């Protein structure tokens, strides 16, 4: 098989949290003094790299940690509305059945992630790296690799944002984008070693393909 470890992003990849994300960023904008998202420009935002989006919203880098904390709090308040995408649980079961280890690296809190997964599926995840800031996933990915003592060529990162791809690339990890999340497929495609995927079954096929 091609990979022995799959590291998932959570929001927009396994969980349908787009509405919650929009509400969370608007709450953060009101609290921290940057521009909220314009509903008429969502598709435009989805094609932007993260730093370009921050410039567009007038969000300086020094505010990012506080903004991330505010967004996590907002997501926590609406967590019971968040659901997994159809097919996510089937993929987790299949990966476990084939002996593939899994991790989640997310900007969301571990408590939120585990609540949406539910006890049964949270127990199928071998490692959680949660609470990343907008540009903090690289550190959590590195810690995840250390937890498994696994070589980069054995790892596939799966996510829905350009920043997920950039964090993976910085550590020499393959990235597979999903086309049902935040970034548009066209924006993700140049960053993908695998995908963009449009079905969860395609992720399993990529993981099990001959190395």
C-alpha positions as CSV (number, residue, x, y, z in Angstrom):
1,X,0.0,0.0,0.0
2,X,1.1,3.6,-0.6
3,X,0.6,5.0,3.0
4,X,0.6,3.7,6.6
5,X,-0.6,6.9,8.2
6,X,-3.3,9.3,7.2
7,X,-3.5,12.7,8.9
8,X,-6.8,14.4,8.5
9,X,-7.8,18.0,8.8
10,X,-11.2,18.1,10.5
11,X,-13.4,21.1,9.6
12,X,-14.4,21.0,6.0
13,X,-12.7,17.6,5.5
14,X,-14.4,15.2,7.8
15,X,-17.0,17.6,9.3
16,X,-19.4,19.9,7.5
17,X,-18.6,23.1,9.5
18,X,-18.8,25.8,6.8
19,X,-21.8,27.5,8.3
20,X,-20.2,27.4,11.7
21,X,-16.9,28.7,10.3
22,X,-18.7,31.7,8.7
23,X,-20.4,32.5,12.0
24,X,-17.1,32.1,13.9
25,X,-15.1,34.4,11.7
26,X,-17.8,37.0,11.8
27,X,-17.7,36.8,15.6
28,X,-14.0,37.2,15.6
29,X,-14.2,40.1,13.2
30,X,-16.5,42.0,15.5
31,X,-14.3,41.2,18.5
32,X,-10.9,41.9,17.0
33,X,-11.6,44.7,14.5
34,X,-11.1,43.3,11.0
35,X,-13.6,43.0,8.1
36,X,-16.2,40.3,8.2
37,X,-16.6,38.0,5.1
38,X,-18.8,39.5,2.4
39,X,-21.5,36.8,1.6
40,X,-21.3,37.9,-2.1
41,X,-17.6,37.0,-2.3
42,X,-17.4,33.6,-0.7
43,X,-16.3,31.9,-3.9
44,X,-13.5,34.5,-4.3
45,X,-12.4,34.0,-0.7
46,X,-12.3,30.2,-1.3
47,X,-9.7,30.6,-4.0
48,X,-7.3,32.8,-2.0
49,X,-4.2,31.6,-0.2
50,X,-4.5,32.3,3.6
51,X,-2.2,35.3,3.7
52,X,-4.0,36.9,0.8
53,X,-7.3,36.4,2.5
54,X,-5.9,38.0,5.7
55,X,-4.8,41.0,3.8
56,X,-8.2,41.3,2.2
57,X,-9.9,41.2,5.6
58,X,-7.4,43.6,7.2
59,X,-6.3,40.9,9.7
60,X,-2.7,41.5,10.8
61,X,-0.6,38.5,11.7
62,X,-0.1,39.5,15.3
63,X,-3.8,39.1,15.9
64,X,-4.0,35.5,14.6
65,X,-3.6,33.7,18.0
66,X,-6.4,35.7,19.6
67,X,-8.6,35.4,16.5
68,X,-8.1,31.6,16.5
69,X,-9.1,31.4,20.2
70,X,-12.2,33.4,19.6
71,X,-13.2,31.3,16.6
72,X,-12.7,28.1,18.6
73,X,-15.0,29.5,21.3
74,X,-17.6,30.4,18.7
75,X,-17.4,26.9,17.2
76,X,-17.9,25.3,20.6
77,X,-21.1,27.2,21.1
78,X,-22.6,25.7,17.9
79,X,-20.9,22.4,18.0
80,X,-24.1,20.4,18.3
81,X,-25.1,21.6,14.8
82,X,-22.0,20.2,13.2
83,X,-22.2,16.9,11.5
84,X,-19.7,14.6,9.8
85,X,-19.9,14.4,6.0
86,X,-21.6,11.3,4.6
87,X,-18.9,8.8,4.0
88,X,-16.5,10.0,6.6
89,X,-17.3,7.2,9.1
90,X,-17.2,4.6,6.4
91,X,-13.7,5.7,5.5
92,X,-12.5,5.6,9.1
93,X,-13.9,2.1,9.5
94,X,-12.2,1.0,6.3
95,X,-8.8,2.5,7.2
96,X,-8.9,0.7,10.6
97,X,-9.9,-2.5,9.0
98,X,-6.9,-2.3,6.7
99,X,-4.5,-1.5,9.6
100,X,-3.9,2.1,8.5
101,X,-3.2,4.5,11.4
102,X,-5.0,7.8,11.5
103,X,-4.5,11.2,13.1
104,X,-6.4,14.5,13.1
105,X,-4.6,17.8,13.1
106,X,-7.0,20.7,13.4
107,X,-7.5,24.3,14.4
108,X,-10.6,23.2,16.3
109,X,-10.3,22.0,19.9
110,X,-9.9,18.3,20.6
111,X,-13.1,18.4,22.7
112,X,-15.1,19.7,19.8
113,X,-13.6,17.2,17.4
114,X,-14.3,14.3,19.7
115,X,-17.8,15.5,20.3
116,X,-18.6,15.6,16.6
117,X,-17.0,12.2,16.0
118,X,-18.8,10.6,18.9
119,X,-17.1,8.1,21.2
120,X,-17.1,5.2,18.6
121,X,-15.2,7.1,15.9
122,X,-13.0,9.2,18.2
123,X,-11.7,5.9,19.5
124,X,-10.6,5.0,15.9
125,X,-8.3,8.0,15.8
126,X,-4.8,7.1,17.0
127,X,-3.6,10.7,17.6
128,X,-5.1,14.2,18.0
129,X,-3.1,17.4,17.4
130,X,-5.7,20.2,17.9
131,X,-5.9,23.9,18.7
132,X,-3.6,25.1,15.8
133,X,-3.6,28.7,14.9
134,X,-4.0,29.7,11.2
135,X,-0.3,29.0,10.5
136,X,0.3,26.6,13.4
137,X,-0.4,23.3,11.7
138,X,3.3,22.7,10.8
139,X,4.2,22.3,14.4
140,X,1.4,20.0,15.1
141,X,2.2,17.9,12.1
142,X,5.8,17.6,13.2
143,X,4.6,16.4,16.6
144,X,2.3,13.9,15.0
145,X,5.1,12.4,13.0
146,X,7.2,12.1,16.1
147,X,4.4,10.4,17.9
148,X,4.3,7.7,15.2
149,X,8.0,7.6,14.4
150,X,7.1,7.4,10.7
151,X,9.0,8.4,7.6
152,X,7.4,11.2,5.5
153,X,6.9,9.1,2.4
154,X,4.5,6.8,4.4
155,X,2.2,9.7,5.3
156,X,-0.7,11.2,3.4
157,X,-2.2,14.5,4.7
158,X,-5.9,15.1,3.7
159,X,-7.4,18.6,4.0
160,X,-9.6,21.2,2.4
161,X,-7.5,24.4,2.5
162,X,-4.3,25.7,0.9
163,X,-2.7,26.2,4.3
164,X,-3.2,22.4,5.0
165,X,-1.3,21.7,1.8
166,X,1.5,24.3,2.6
167,X,2.0,22.8,6.1
168,X,2.3,19.3,4.6
169,X,4.7,20.4,1.9
170,X,6.9,22.1,4.4
171,X,7.6,18.7,6.0
172,X,7.9,16.8,2.8
173,X,4.5,15.1,3.2
174,X,2.1,14.2,0.4
175,X,-1.1,16.1,0.4
176,X,-4.5,15.1,-0.9
177,X,-7.2,17.8,-1.2
178,X,-11.0,17.3,-0.9
179,X,-13.2,19.3,-3.1
180,X,-16.2,19.6,-0.7
181,X,-14.5,21.9,1.8
182,X,-13.4,25.5,2.0
183,X,-11.0,25.9,-0.9
184,X,-12.1,25.5,-4.5
185,X,-10.8,22.4,-6.3
186,X,-9.0,24.7,-8.8
187,X,-7.2,26.4,-6.0
188,X,-6.2,23.2,-4.3
189,X,-5.2,21.2,-7.4
190,X,-1.7,22.7,-7.8
191,X,-0.9,21.7,-4.2
192,X,-2.1,18.1,-4.4
193,X,0.0,15.0,-4.8
194,X,-3.2,13.1,-4.6
195,X,-6.7,14.3,-5.6
196,X,-8.5,16.6,-5.4
197,X,-10.8,13.9,-4.2
198,X,-14.6,14.2,-4.7
199,X,-15.5,11.0,-2.8
200,X,-14.3,9.5,0.4
201,X,-13.8,6.2,-1.4
202,X,-11.1,7.8,-3.5
203,X,-9.1,8.6,-0.4
204,X,-9.1,4.9,0.5
205,X,-8.1,3.9,-3.0
206,X,-5.1,6.3,-2.9
207,X,-4.0,5.0,0.5
208,X,-4.2,1.4,-0.5
209,X,-2.7,1.8,-4.0
210,X,0.7,0.0,-4.5
211,X,3.5,2.1,-3.2
